[in-house]
Amino acid sequence: MTWDRQWGYRMLDDAPEVWISYERAFFETEHRRIANFIAAILPAHQNKTPDDPYIRTVMAQIGAVESTFHLLANLERTQA
């Protein structure tokens, strides 16, 4: 991954292992952030207002988001 004023962000043309490594690191970072948010913030809301339709929807959907980031961060390096 490189950046310059003329072209902005670009990936090296001949280094897919670099792209994959960068993407995996990004997904792992976001997975950790989302997992921490789920563990620390959302339960407090849910405990105060368990019947709130908003938090019920959030809790149902955010688990899928966390799972997706976890999956993307941990995909096997070689795909068919």
PyMOL Python script that loads the backbone (N, CA, C, O; Angstrom):
from pymol import cmd

cmd.read_pdbstr("""\
ATOM      1  N   MET A   1       0.863  -1.160   0.000  1.00  0.00           N
ATOM      2  CA  MET A   1       0.000   0.000   0.000  1.00  0.00           C
ATOM      3  C   MET A   1       0.908   1.221   0.000  1.00  0.00           C
ATOM      4  O   MET A   1       1.781   1.366   0.856  1.00  0.00           O
ATOM      5  N   THR A   2       0.689   2.082  -0.963  1.00  0.00           N
ATOM      6  CA  THR A   2       1.453   3.324  -1.010  1.00  0.00           C
ATOM      7  C   THR A   2       0.492   4.489  -1.175  1.00  0.00           C
ATOM      8  O   THR A   2      -0.666   4.307  -1.552  1.00  0.00           O
ATOM      9  N   TRP A   3       0.978   5.672  -0.892  1.00  0.00           N
ATOM     10  CA  TRP A   3       0.173   6.881  -1.047  1.00  0.00           C
ATOM     11  C   TRP A   3       1.054   7.979  -1.595  1.00  0.00           C
ATOM     12  O   TRP A   3       2.197   8.147  -1.170  1.00  0.00           O
ATOM     13  N   ASP A   4       0.509   8.735  -2.553  1.00  0.00           N
ATOM     14  CA  ASP A   4       1.170   9.962  -2.987  1.00  0.00           C
ATOM     15  C   ASP A   4       0.099  10.975  -3.377  1.00  0.00           C
ATOM     16  O   ASP A   4      -1.062  10.617  -3.574  1.00  0.00           O
ATOM     17  N   ARG A   5       0.494  12.232  -3.488  1.00  0.00           N
ATOM     18  CA  ARG A   5      -0.477  13.298  -3.750  1.00  0.00           C
ATOM     19  C   ARG A   5      -1.187  13.142  -5.081  1.00  0.00           C
ATOM     20  O   ARG A   5      -2.376  13.440  -5.190  1.00  0.00           O
ATOM     21  N   GLN A   6      -0.486  12.688  -6.070  1.00  0.00           N
ATOM     22  CA  GLN A   6      -1.081  12.582  -7.401  1.00  0.00           C
ATOM     23  C   GLN A   6      -2.094  11.445  -7.488  1.00  0.00           C
ATOM     24  O   GLN A   6      -3.172  11.631  -8.054  1.00  0.00           O
ATOM     25  N   TRP A   7      -1.775  10.277  -6.944  1.00  0.00           N
ATOM     26  CA  TRP A   7      -2.601   9.094  -7.143  1.00  0.00           C
ATOM     27  C   TRP A   7      -3.379   8.661  -5.902  1.00  0.00           C
ATOM     28  O   TRP A   7      -4.283   7.831  -6.002  1.00  0.00           O
ATOM     29  N   GLY A   8      -3.044   9.201  -4.749  1.00  0.00           N
ATOM     30  CA  GLY A   8      -3.705   8.755  -3.529  1.00  0.00           C
ATOM     31  C   GLY A   8      -3.219   7.373  -3.128  1.00  0.00           C
ATOM     32  O   GLY A   8      -2.057   7.035  -3.355  1.00  0.00           O
ATOM     33  N   TYR A   9      -4.090   6.573  -2.537  1.00  0.00           N
ATOM     34  CA  TYR A   9      -3.714   5.219  -2.123  1.00  0.00           C
ATOM     35  C   TYR A   9      -3.683   4.297  -3.328  1.00  0.00           C
ATOM     36  O   TYR A   9      -4.577   4.313  -4.174  1.00  0.00           O
ATOM     37  N   ARG A  10      -2.630   3.493  -3.385  1.00  0.00           N
ATOM     38  CA  ARG A  10      -2.501   2.485  -4.429  1.00  0.00           C
ATOM     39  C   ARG A  10      -1.873   1.237  -3.833  1.00  0.00           C
ATOM     40  O   ARG A  10      -1.104   1.310  -2.875  1.00  0.00           O
ATOM     41  N   MET A  11      -2.210   0.096  -4.410  1.00  0.00           N
ATOM     42  CA  MET A  11      -1.583  -1.151  -4.005  1.00  0.00           C
ATOM     43  C   MET A  11      -0.501  -1.504  -5.004  1.00  0.00           C
ATOM     44  O   MET A  11      -0.613  -1.226  -6.197  1.00  0.00           O
ATOM     45  N   LEU A  12       0.539  -2.118  -4.494  1.00  0.00           N
ATOM     46  CA  LEU A  12       1.601  -2.570  -5.374  1.00  0.00           C
ATOM     47  C   LEU A  12       1.030  -3.582  -6.361  1.00  0.00           C
ATOM     48  O   LEU A  12       0.321  -4.508  -5.966  1.00  0.00           O
ATOM     49  N   ASP A  13       1.333  -3.408  -7.623  1.00  0.00           N
ATOM     50  CA  ASP A  13       0.741  -4.249  -8.665  1.00  0.00           C
ATOM     51  C   ASP A  13       1.132  -5.718  -8.572  1.00  0.00           C
ATOM     52  O   ASP A  13       0.367  -6.590  -8.982  1.00  0.00           O
ATOM     53  N   ASP A  14       2.310  -5.995  -8.037  1.00  0.00           N
ATOM     54  CA  ASP A  14       2.824  -7.359  -8.087  1.00  0.00           C
ATOM     55  C   ASP A  14       2.953  -8.012  -6.711  1.00  0.00           C
ATOM     56  O   ASP A  14       3.768  -8.919  -6.539  1.00  0.00           O
ATOM     57  N   ALA A  15       2.173  -7.574  -5.740  1.00  0.00           N
ATOM     58  CA  ALA A  15       2.347  -8.110  -4.389  1.00  0.00           C
ATOM     59  C   ALA A  15       1.012  -8.414  -3.701  1.00  0.00           C
ATOM     60  O   ALA A  15       0.670  -7.770  -2.709  1.00  0.00           O
ATOM     61  N   PRO A  16       0.256  -9.391  -4.217  1.00  0.00           N
ATOM     62  CA  PRO A  16      -1.032  -9.698  -3.581  1.00  0.00           C
ATOM     63  C   PRO A  16      -0.888 -10.115  -2.123  1.00  0.00           C
ATOM     64  O   PRO A  16      -1.806  -9.895  -1.334  1.00  0.00           O
ATOM     65  N   GLU A  17       0.254 -10.719  -1.742  1.00  0.00           N
ATOM     66  CA  GLU A  17       0.439 -11.092  -0.341  1.00  0.00           C
ATOM     67  C   GLU A  17       0.460  -9.855   0.556  1.00  0.00           C
ATOM     68  O   GLU A  17       0.061  -9.925   1.718  1.00  0.00           O
ATOM     69  N   VAL A  18       0.924  -8.727   0.023  1.00  0.00           N
ATOM     70  CA  VAL A  18       0.923  -7.475   0.782  1.00  0.00           C
ATOM     71  C   VAL A  18      -0.506  -6.962   0.923  1.00  0.00           C
ATOM     72  O   VAL A  18      -0.892  -6.509   2.001  1.00  0.00           O
ATOM     73  N   TRP A  19      -1.284  -7.025  -0.129  1.00  0.00           N
ATOM     74  CA  TRP A  19      -2.682  -6.569  -0.059  1.00  0.00           C
ATOM     75  C   TRP A  19      -3.439  -7.382   0.982  1.00  0.00           C
ATOM     76  O   TRP A  19      -4.137  -6.834   1.834  1.00  0.00           O
ATOM     77  N   ILE A  20      -3.286  -8.706   0.895  1.00  0.00           N
ATOM     78  CA  ILE A  20      -4.014  -9.596   1.796  1.00  0.00           C
ATOM     79  C   ILE A  20      -3.596  -9.353   3.238  1.00  0.00           C
ATOM     80  O   ILE A  20      -4.441  -9.315   4.133  1.00  0.00           O
ATOM     81  N   SER A  21      -2.312  -9.189   3.465  1.00  0.00           N
ATOM     82  CA  SER A  21      -1.823  -8.925   4.815  1.00  0.00           C
ATOM     83  C   SER A  21      -2.409  -7.633   5.373  1.00  0.00           C
ATOM     84  O   SER A  21      -2.836  -7.588   6.526  1.00  0.00           O
ATOM     85  N   TYR A  22      -2.429  -6.590   4.558  1.00  0.00           N
ATOM     86  CA  TYR A  22      -3.000  -5.312   4.981  1.00  0.00           C
ATOM     87  C   TYR A  22      -4.488  -5.456   5.298  1.00  0.00           C
ATOM     88  O   TYR A  22      -4.958  -4.963   6.323  1.00  0.00           O
ATOM     89  N   GLU A  23      -5.222  -6.127   4.423  1.00  0.00           N
ATOM     90  CA  GLU A  23      -6.666  -6.305   4.625  1.00  0.00           C
ATOM     91  C   GLU A  23      -6.945  -7.131   5.869  1.00  0.00           C
ATOM     92  O   GLU A  23      -7.840  -6.793   6.644  1.00  0.00           O
ATOM     93  N   ARG A  24      -6.192  -8.213   6.076  1.00  0.00           N
ATOM     94  CA  ARG A  24      -6.385  -9.039   7.257  1.00  0.00           C
ATOM     95  C   ARG A  24      -6.121  -8.239   8.532  1.00  0.00           C
ATOM     96  O   ARG A  24      -6.866  -8.352   9.506  1.00  0.00           O
ATOM     97  N   ALA A  25      -5.068  -7.436   8.524  1.00  0.00           N
ATOM     98  CA  ALA A  25      -4.761  -6.605   9.695  1.00  0.00           C
ATOM     99  C   ALA A  25      -5.891  -5.611   9.953  1.00  0.00           C
ATOM    100  O   ALA A  25      -6.265  -5.384  11.103  1.00  0.00           O
ATOM    101  N   PHE A  26      -6.434  -5.021   8.894  1.00  0.00           N
ATOM    102  CA  PHE A  26      -7.555  -4.093   9.040  1.00  0.00           C
ATOM    103  C   PHE A  26      -8.750  -4.794   9.675  1.00  0.00           C
ATOM    104  O   PHE A  26      -9.321  -4.289  10.641  1.00  0.00           O
ATOM    105  N   PHE A  27      -9.133  -5.953   9.141  1.00  0.00           N
ATOM    106  CA  PHE A  27     -10.295  -6.670   9.662  1.00  0.00           C
ATOM    107  C   PHE A  27     -10.065  -7.128  11.101  1.00  0.00           C
ATOM    108  O   PHE A  27     -10.991  -7.105  11.912  1.00  0.00           O
ATOM    109  N   GLU A  28      -8.844  -7.542  11.425  1.00  0.00           N
ATOM    110  CA  GLU A  28      -8.549  -7.947  12.803  1.00  0.00           C
ATOM    111  C   GLU A  28      -8.693  -6.758  13.752  1.00  0.00           C
ATOM    112  O   GLU A  28      -9.251  -6.903  14.840  1.00  0.00           O
ATOM    113  N   THR A  29      -8.201  -5.597  13.358  1.00  0.00           N
ATOM    114  CA  THR A  29      -8.332  -4.393  14.179  1.00  0.00           C
ATOM    115  C   THR A  29      -9.796  -4.034  14.381  1.00  0.00           C
ATOM    116  O   THR A  29     -10.221  -3.762  15.503  1.00  0.00           O
ATOM    117  N   GLU A  30     -10.564  -4.032  13.309  1.00  0.00           N
ATOM    118  CA  GLU A  30     -11.981  -3.689  13.416  1.00  0.00           C
ATOM    119  C   GLU A  30     -12.742  -4.745  14.219  1.00  0.00           C
ATOM    120  O   GLU A  30     -13.663  -4.417  14.967  1.00  0.00           O
ATOM    121  N   HIS A  31     -12.358  -6.001  14.062  1.00  0.00           N
ATOM    122  CA  HIS A  31     -13.002  -7.058  14.847  1.00  0.00           C
ATOM    123  C   HIS A  31     -12.796  -6.799  16.336  1.00  0.00           C
ATOM    124  O   HIS A  31     -13.738  -6.916  17.120  1.00  0.00           O
ATOM    125  N   ARG A  32     -11.568  -6.449  16.735  1.00  0.00           N
ATOM    126  CA  ARG A  32     -11.302  -6.160  18.143  1.00  0.00           C
ATOM    127  C   ARG A  32     -12.109  -4.966  18.631  1.00  0.00           C
ATOM    128  O   ARG A  32     -12.664  -4.999  19.730  1.00  0.00           O
ATOM    129  N   ARG A  33     -12.178  -3.921  17.830  1.00  0.00           N
ATOM    130  CA  ARG A  33     -12.946  -2.731  18.215  1.00  0.00           C
ATOM    131  C   ARG A  33     -14.423  -3.066  18.392  1.00  0.00           C
ATOM    132  O   ARG A  33     -15.048  -2.646  19.366  1.00  0.00           O
ATOM    133  N   ILE A  34     -14.974  -3.819  17.455  1.00  0.00           N
ATOM    134  CA  ILE A  34     -16.389  -4.184  17.530  1.00  0.00           C
ATOM    135  C   ILE A  34     -16.640  -5.112  18.719  1.00  0.00           C
ATOM    136  O   ILE A  34     -17.632  -4.953  19.430  1.00  0.00           O
ATOM    137  N   ALA A  35     -15.756  -6.067  18.934  1.00  0.00           N
ATOM    138  CA  ALA A  35     -15.922  -6.985  20.067  1.00  0.00           C
ATOM    139  C   ALA A  35     -15.892  -6.217  21.386  1.00  0.00           C
ATOM    140  O   ALA A  35     -16.686  -6.498  22.284  1.00  0.00           O
ATOM    141  N   ASN A  36     -14.995  -5.262  21.509  1.00  0.00           N
ATOM    142  CA  ASN A  36     -14.935  -4.449  22.730  1.00  0.00           C
ATOM    143  C   ASN A  36     -16.198  -3.613  22.902  1.00  0.00           C
ATOM    144  O   ASN A  36     -16.710  -3.482  24.014  1.00  0.00           O
ATOM    145  N   PHE A  37     -16.696  -3.055  21.823  1.00  0.00           N
ATOM    146  CA  PHE A  37     -17.929  -2.271  21.866  1.00  0.00           C
ATOM    147  C   PHE A  37     -19.098  -3.143  22.304  1.00  0.00           C
ATOM    148  O   PHE A  37     -19.910  -2.738  23.135  1.00  0.00           O
ATOM    149  N   ILE A  38     -19.175  -4.338  21.739  1.00  0.00           N
ATOM    150  CA  ILE A  38     -20.251  -5.258  22.081  1.00  0.00           C
ATOM    151  C   ILE A  38     -20.165  -5.637  23.561  1.00  0.00           C
ATOM    152  O   ILE A  38     -21.183  -5.687  24.252  1.00  0.00           O
ATOM    153  N   ALA A  39     -18.972  -5.898  24.037  1.00  0.00           N
ATOM    154  CA  ALA A  39     -18.799  -6.355  25.413  1.00  0.00           C
ATOM    155  C   ALA A  39     -18.991  -5.242  26.440  1.00  0.00           C
ATOM    156  O   ALA A  39     -19.455  -5.505  27.550  1.00  0.00           O
ATOM    157  N   ALA A  40     -18.643  -4.008  26.089  1.00  0.00           N
ATOM    158  CA  ALA A  40     -18.628  -2.934  27.087  1.00  0.00           C
ATOM    159  C   ALA A  40     -19.811  -1.982  27.011  1.00  0.00           C
ATOM    160  O   ALA A  40     -20.319  -1.566  28.053  1.00  0.00           O
ATOM    161  N   ILE A  41     -20.257  -1.629  25.841  1.00  0.00           N
ATOM    162  CA  ILE A  41     -21.251  -0.562  25.690  1.00  0.00           C
ATOM    163  C   ILE A  41     -22.668  -1.110  25.541  1.00  0.00           C
ATOM    164  O   ILE A  41     -23.576  -0.708  26.269  1.00  0.00           O
ATOM    165  N   LEU A  42     -22.845  -2.003  24.620  1.00  0.00           N
ATOM    166  CA  LEU A  42     -24.198  -2.470  24.313  1.00  0.00           C
ATOM    167  C   LEU A  42     -24.905  -3.172  25.471  1.00  0.00           C
ATOM    168  O   LEU A  42     -26.105  -2.963  25.653  1.00  0.00           O
ATOM    169  N   PRO A  43     -24.212  -3.996  26.262  1.00  0.00           N
ATOM    170  CA  PRO A  43     -24.922  -4.644  27.374  1.00  0.00           C
ATOM    171  C   PRO A  43     -25.486  -3.652  28.402  1.00  0.00           C
ATOM    172  O   PRO A  43     -26.535  -3.907  28.994  1.00  0.00           O
ATOM    173  N   ALA A  44     -24.808  -2.541  28.613  1.00  0.00           N
ATOM    174  CA  ALA A  44     -25.321  -1.538  29.549  1.00  0.00           C
ATOM    175  C   ALA A  44     -26.660  -0.997  29.059  1.00  0.00           C
ATOM    176  O   ALA A  44     -27.597  -0.847  29.844  1.00  0.00           O
ATOM    177  N   HIS A  45     -26.749  -0.708  27.776  1.00  0.00           N
ATOM    178  CA  HIS A  45     -28.006  -0.242  27.190  1.00  0.00           C
ATOM    179  C   HIS A  45     -29.070  -1.337  27.306  1.00  0.00           C
ATOM    180  O   HIS A  45     -30.200  -1.086  27.724  1.00  0.00           O
ATOM    181  N   GLN A  46     -28.687  -2.533  26.935  1.00  0.00           N
ATOM    182  CA  GLN A  46     -29.633  -3.646  26.959  1.00  0.00           C
ATOM    183  C   GLN A  46     -30.130  -3.922  28.386  1.00  0.00           C
ATOM    184  O   GLN A  46     -31.306  -4.234  28.580  1.00  0.00           O
ATOM    185  N   ASN A  47     -29.256  -3.812  29.370  1.00  0.00           N
ATOM    186  CA  ASN A  47     -29.656  -4.061  30.760  1.00  0.00           C
ATOM    187  C   ASN A  47     -30.637  -3.003  31.266  1.00  0.00           C
ATOM    188  O   ASN A  47     -31.546  -3.318  32.033  1.00  0.00           O
ATOM    189  N   LYS A  48     -30.459  -1.764  30.843  1.00  0.00           N
ATOM    190  CA  LYS A  48     -31.354  -0.688  31.294  1.00  0.00           C
ATOM    191  C   LYS A  48     -32.713  -0.741  30.601  1.00  0.00           C
ATOM    192  O   LYS A  48     -33.737  -0.456  31.222  1.00  0.00           O
ATOM    193  N   THR A  49     -32.726  -1.101  29.324  1.00  0.00           N
ATOM    194  CA  THR A  49     -33.983  -1.106  28.560  1.00  0.00           C
ATOM    195  C   THR A  49     -34.070  -2.364  27.697  1.00  0.00           C
ATOM    196  O   THR A  49     -33.984  -2.275  26.473  1.00  0.00           O
ATOM    197  N   PRO A  50     -34.240  -3.534  28.316  1.00  0.00           N
ATOM    198  CA  PRO A  50     -34.214  -4.788  27.555  1.00  0.00           C
ATOM    199  C   PRO A  50     -35.334  -4.928  26.524  1.00  0.00           C
ATOM    200  O   PRO A  50     -35.207  -5.704  25.576  1.00  0.00           O
ATOM    201  N   ASP A  51     -36.409  -4.197  26.697  1.00  0.00           N
ATOM    202  CA  ASP A  51     -37.518  -4.298  25.743  1.00  0.00           C
ATOM    203  C   ASP A  51     -37.462  -3.240  24.640  1.00  0.00           C
ATOM    204  O   ASP A  51     -38.353  -3.172  23.794  1.00  0.00           O
ATOM    205  N   ASP A  52     -36.428  -2.427  24.651  1.00  0.00           N
ATOM    206  CA  ASP A  52     -36.267  -1.384  23.633  1.00  0.00           C
ATOM    207  C   ASP A  52     -36.044  -2.047  22.268  1.00  0.00           C
ATOM    208  O   ASP A  52     -35.074  -2.784  22.091  1.00  0.00           O
ATOM    209  N   PRO A  53     -36.935  -1.789  21.302  1.00  0.00           N
ATOM    210  CA  PRO A  53     -36.782  -2.426  19.988  1.00  0.00           C
ATOM    211  C   PRO A  53     -35.461  -2.064  19.305  1.00  0.00           C
ATOM    212  O   PRO A  53     -34.905  -2.870  18.559  1.00  0.00           O
ATOM    213  N   TYR A  54     -34.962  -0.855  19.559  1.00  0.00           N
ATOM    214  CA  TYR A  54     -33.695  -0.428  18.940  1.00  0.00           C
ATOM    215  C   TYR A  54     -32.546  -1.332  19.406  1.00  0.00           C
ATOM    216  O   TYR A  54     -31.816  -1.884  18.582  1.00  0.00           O
ATOM    217  N   ILE A  55     -32.389  -1.481  20.723  1.00  0.00           N
ATOM    218  CA  ILE A  55     -31.258  -2.277  21.221  1.00  0.00           C
ATOM    219  C   ILE A  55     -31.434  -3.749  20.883  1.00  0.00           C
ATOM    220  O   ILE A  55     -30.446  -4.456  20.679  1.00  0.00           O
ATOM    221  N   ARG A  56     -32.655  -4.217  20.821  1.00  0.00           N
ATOM    222  CA  ARG A  56     -32.872  -5.610  20.421  1.00  0.00           C
ATOM    223  C   ARG A  56     -32.416  -5.831  18.983  1.00  0.00           C
ATOM    224  O   ARG A  56     -31.792  -6.847  18.673  1.00  0.00           O
ATOM    225  N   THR A  57     -32.727  -4.881  18.110  1.00  0.00           N
ATOM    226  CA  THR A  57     -32.284  -4.978  16.710  1.00  0.00           C
ATOM    227  C   THR A  57     -30.769  -4.867  16.616  1.00  0.00           C
ATOM    228  O   THR A  57     -30.125  -5.633  15.899  1.00  0.00           O
ATOM    229  N   VAL A  58     -30.205  -3.907  17.346  1.00  0.00           N
ATOM    230  CA  VAL A  58     -28.747  -3.734  17.340  1.00  0.00           C
ATOM    231  C   VAL A  58     -28.057  -5.021  17.782  1.00  0.00           C
ATOM    232  O   VAL A  58     -27.125  -5.483  17.123  1.00  0.00           O
ATOM    233  N   MET A  59     -28.502  -5.594  18.877  1.00  0.00           N
ATOM    234  CA  MET A  59     -27.868  -6.811  19.389  1.00  0.00           C
ATOM    235  C   MET A  59     -27.977  -7.962  18.385  1.00  0.00           C
ATOM    236  O   MET A  59     -27.040  -8.745  18.229  1.00  0.00           O
ATOM    237  N   ALA A  60     -29.104  -8.057  17.719  1.00  0.00           N
ATOM    238  CA  ALA A  60     -29.278  -9.118  16.726  1.00  0.00           C
ATOM    239  C   ALA A  60     -28.346  -8.920  15.533  1.00  0.00           C
ATOM    240  O   ALA A  60     -27.781  -9.886  15.020  1.00  0.00           O
ATOM    241  N   GLN A  61     -28.185  -7.690  15.094  1.00  0.00           N
ATOM    242  CA  GLN A  61     -27.395  -7.418  13.897  1.00  0.00           C
ATOM    243  C   GLN A  61     -25.902  -7.334  14.172  1.00  0.00           C
ATOM    244  O   GLN A  61     -25.099  -7.763  13.344  1.00  0.00           O
ATOM    245  N   ILE A  62     -25.517  -6.788  15.320  1.00  0.00           N
ATOM    246  CA  ILE A  62     -24.100  -6.550  15.575  1.00  0.00           C
ATOM    247  C   ILE A  62     -23.324  -7.854  15.722  1.00  0.00           C
ATOM    248  O   ILE A  62     -22.133  -7.910  15.413  1.00  0.00           O
ATOM    249  N   GLY A  63     -23.987  -8.891  16.189  1.00  0.00           N
ATOM    250  CA  GLY A  63     -23.328 -10.191  16.259  1.00  0.00           C
ATOM    251  C   GLY A  63     -22.913 -10.686  14.884  1.00  0.00           C
ATOM    252  O   GLY A  63     -21.842 -11.273  14.727  1.00  0.00           O
ATOM    253  N   ALA A  64     -23.749 -10.454  13.900  1.00  0.00           N
ATOM    254  CA  ALA A  64     -23.407 -10.843  12.528  1.00  0.00           C
ATOM    255  C   ALA A  64     -22.234 -10.028  12.003  1.00  0.00           C
ATOM    256  O   ALA A  64     -21.367 -10.554  11.305  1.00  0.00           O
ATOM    257  N   VAL A  65     -22.210  -8.750  12.339  1.00  0.00           N
ATOM    258  CA  VAL A  65     -21.095  -7.891  11.908  1.00  0.00           C
ATOM    259  C   VAL A  65     -19.795  -8.374  12.535  1.00  0.00           C
ATOM    260  O   VAL A  65     -18.779  -8.501  11.851  1.00  0.00           O
ATOM    261  N   GLU A  66     -19.826  -8.642  13.833  1.00  0.00           N
ATOM    262  CA  GLU A  66     -18.623  -9.126  14.511  1.00  0.00           C
ATOM    263  C   GLU A  66     -18.153 -10.436  13.888  1.00  0.00           C
ATOM    264  O   GLU A  66     -16.961 -10.614  13.638  1.00  0.00           O
ATOM    265  N   SER A  67     -19.070 -11.336  13.642  1.00  0.00           N
ATOM    266  CA  SER A  67     -18.704 -12.623  13.039  1.00  0.00           C
ATOM    267  C   SER A  67     -18.080 -12.451  11.664  1.00  0.00           C
ATOM    268  O   SER A  67     -17.124 -13.146  11.319  1.00  0.00           O
ATOM    269  N   THR A  68     -18.617 -11.531  10.885  1.00  0.00           N
ATOM    270  CA  THR A  68     -18.073 -11.282   9.547  1.00  0.00           C
ATOM    271  C   THR A  68     -16.642 -10.772   9.614  1.00  0.00           C
ATOM    272  O   THR A  68     -15.779 -11.263   8.885  1.00  0.00           O
ATOM    273  N   PHE A  69     -16.371  -9.784  10.484  1.00  0.00           N
ATOM    274  CA  PHE A  69     -15.007  -9.273  10.611  1.00  0.00           C
ATOM    275  C   PHE A  69     -14.061 -10.367  11.111  1.00  0.00           C
ATOM    276  O   PHE A  69     -12.926 -10.472  10.645  1.00  0.00           O
ATOM    277  N   HIS A  70     -14.527 -11.171  12.052  1.00  0.00           N
ATOM    278  CA  HIS A  70     -13.705 -12.269  12.554  1.00  0.00           C
ATOM    279  C   HIS A  70     -13.375 -13.244  11.427  1.00  0.00           C
ATOM    280  O   HIS A  70     -12.230 -13.676  11.290  1.00  0.00           O
ATOM    281  N   LEU A  71     -14.363 -13.584  10.634  1.00  0.00           N
ATOM    282  CA  LEU A  71     -14.157 -14.485   9.507  1.00  0.00           C
ATOM    283  C   LEU A  71     -13.159 -13.890   8.510  1.00  0.00           C
ATOM    284  O   LEU A  71     -12.236 -14.576   8.071  1.00  0.00           O
ATOM    285  N   LEU A  72     -13.341 -12.631   8.157  1.00  0.00           N
ATOM    286  CA  LEU A  72     -12.454 -11.992   7.182  1.00  0.00           C
ATOM    287  C   LEU A  72     -11.026 -11.883   7.701  1.00  0.00           C
ATOM    288  O   LEU A  72     -10.076 -12.001   6.927  1.00  0.00           O
ATOM    289  N   ALA A  73     -10.867 -11.663   8.988  1.00  0.00           N
ATOM    290  CA  ALA A  73      -9.527 -11.558   9.560  1.00  0.00           C
ATOM    291  C   ALA A  73      -8.822 -12.903   9.607  1.00  0.00           C
ATOM    292  O   ALA A  73      -7.593 -12.960   9.632  1.00  0.00           O
ATOM    293  N   ASN A  74      -9.591 -13.983   9.618  1.00  0.00           N
ATOM    294  CA  ASN A  74      -9.005 -15.304   9.816  1.00  0.00           C
ATOM    295  C   ASN A  74      -9.159 -16.259   8.641  1.00  0.00           C
ATOM    296  O   ASN A  74      -8.940 -17.461   8.791  1.00  0.00           O
ATOM    297  N   LEU A  75      -9.531 -15.744   7.478  1.00  0.00           N
ATOM    298  CA  LEU A  75      -9.617 -16.612   6.309  1.00  0.00           C
ATOM    299  C   LEU A  75      -8.277 -17.260   6.026  1.00  0.00           C
ATOM    300  O   LEU A  75      -7.221 -16.669   6.254  1.00  0.00           O
ATOM    301  N   GLU A  76      -8.336 -18.453   5.538  1.00  0.00           N
ATOM    302  CA  GLU A  76      -7.100 -19.143   5.162  1.00  0.00           C
ATOM    303  C   GLU A  76      -6.374 -18.312   4.094  1.00  0.00           C
ATOM    304  O   GLU A  76      -6.998 -17.666   3.252  1.00  0.00           O
ATOM    305  N   ARG A  77      -5.079 -18.350   4.153  1.00  0.00           N
ATOM    306  CA  ARG A  77      -4.285 -17.549   3.208  1.00  0.00           C
ATOM    307  C   ARG A  77      -4.408 -18.049   1.768  1.00  0.00           C
ATOM    308  O   ARG A  77      -4.286 -17.267   0.825  1.00  0.00           O
ATOM    309  N   THR A  78      -4.641 -19.305   1.604  1.00  0.00           N
ATOM    310  CA  THR A  78      -4.788 -19.824   0.243  1.00  0.00           C
ATOM    311  C   THR A  78      -6.243 -20.174  -0.002  1.00  0.00           C
ATOM    312  O   THR A  78      -6.812 -21.010   0.699  1.00  0.00           O
ATOM    313  N   GLN A  79      -6.828 -19.557  -0.964  1.00  0.00           N
ATOM    314  CA  GLN A  79      -8.212 -19.816  -1.333  1.00  0.00           C
ATOM    315  C   GLN A  79      -8.221 -20.464  -2.704  1.00  0.00           C
ATOM    316  O   GLN A  79      -7.394 -20.143  -3.557  1.00  0.00           O
ATOM    317  N   ALA A  80      -9.151 -21.368  -2.912  1.00  0.00           N
ATOM    318  CA  ALA A  80      -9.250 -22.065  -4.202  1.00  0.00           C
ATOM    319  C   ALA A  80      -9.796 -21.130  -5.256  1.00  0.00           C
ATOM    320  O   ALA A  80      -9.955 -21.527  -6.411  1.00  0.00           O
TER     321      ALA A  80
END
""", "prot")
cmd.dss("prot")
cmd.show_as("cartoon", "prot")
cmd.util.cbc("prot")
cmd.orient("prot")
